[in-house]
Amino acid sequence: MNPLPAVARPRAREFAQQFPKGNPRYYTMCKVAMDPLYDAVYEALATTSQPLLDVGCGMGLCAFYLRECGLNVPMRGLDFDASKIAVATIVAAQCAPDIVFETSDARGGLPQHAGSVTILDILQYLALDAQGELLSAAAQRVSIGGKLVIRTSIEAPGWRFALSKAVDRAAAALSWMKASPVVYPRPETIRRVLEANGLHGTIRPLWGHTPFNNWLAVFERT
Ligand SMILES: C[S@@+](CC[C@H](N)C(=O)[O-])C[C@H]1O[C@@H](n2cnc3c(N)ncnc32)[C@H](O)[C@@H]1O
């Protein structure tokens, strides 16, 4: 893997200050401090110059983080949770007014787009057929020079996956997530759908210091 380009990595506490006090700020600080996700996404996208569509963007953390790292491509995020989009919109107005956020359900299809796509920690909220449709739609929007970056928990025997599932269920029970997980994808299914749409890439564990069974897929059109 290429080393992360030499940029100042956003510091968790300062980065979180941009978000409203309470749960959004606390969640953001913990997420940036402990999860290697956004650094991994930056590493994948750092050399791209294509617009980015972030599907299931939540409060827009990924887009804001990438922008602070210096990724100056047009960015657009969508999520079906209007309360998270409202937070993302407030933060964008203060920090990155050109990043666009909208409330939209990925099960209804994706908007027109050509470039890179990120799908981070949302596949498990979709039924299997909807996962396949979303993966195909995302792959079709990846242009030459763009990338598709997916992070997801993978179903597997063992404590990591059991803990991932338990935390996803708890997040829904506590209303932090609008929906409960439905089914967790398998790496071979992700690869099959993406390759059928002309993409090639890698899928690897992305655990960092977290206890979860998270994997990262980075695919591109060759
Ligand atoms: C665990 S959060 C991840 C948020 C963001 N991708 C990140 O990594 O910071 C999962 C997100 O997927 C969104 N989501 C779940 N199902 C969705 C759907 N059908 N359409 C759009 N967003 C969805 C949730 O509202 C939530 O914001």
The ligand as a Gaussian input file, in Angstrom:
#p B3LYP/6-31G(d) Opt

LIG

0 1
 C      -22.704000       3.934000      10.456000
 S      -23.317000       5.335000       9.660000
 C      -21.953000       5.807000       8.623000
 C      -21.970000       7.253000       8.236000
 C      -20.851000       7.690000       7.288000
 N      -20.836000       6.875000       6.093000
 C      -19.511000       7.655000       7.970000
 O      -18.769000       6.699000       7.765000
 O      -19.206000       8.567000       8.722000
 C      -24.421000       4.638000       8.447000
 C      -25.190000       5.695000       7.693000
 O      -25.921000       5.073000       6.636000
 C      -27.145000       5.748000       6.525000
 N      -28.090000       4.892000       5.799000
 C      -28.561000       3.677000       6.160000
 N      -29.414000       3.220000       5.239000
 C      -29.489000       4.173000       4.270000
 C      -30.206000       4.293000       3.041000
 N      -31.060000       3.341000       2.649000
 N      -30.026000       5.394000       2.269000
 C      -29.191000       6.381000       2.684000
 N      -28.487000       6.329000       3.833000
 C      -28.633000       5.234000       4.623000
 C      -27.549000       6.022000       7.966000
 O      -28.533000       7.028000       8.106000
 C      -26.199000       6.427000       8.559000
 O      -25.976000       7.810000       8.494000

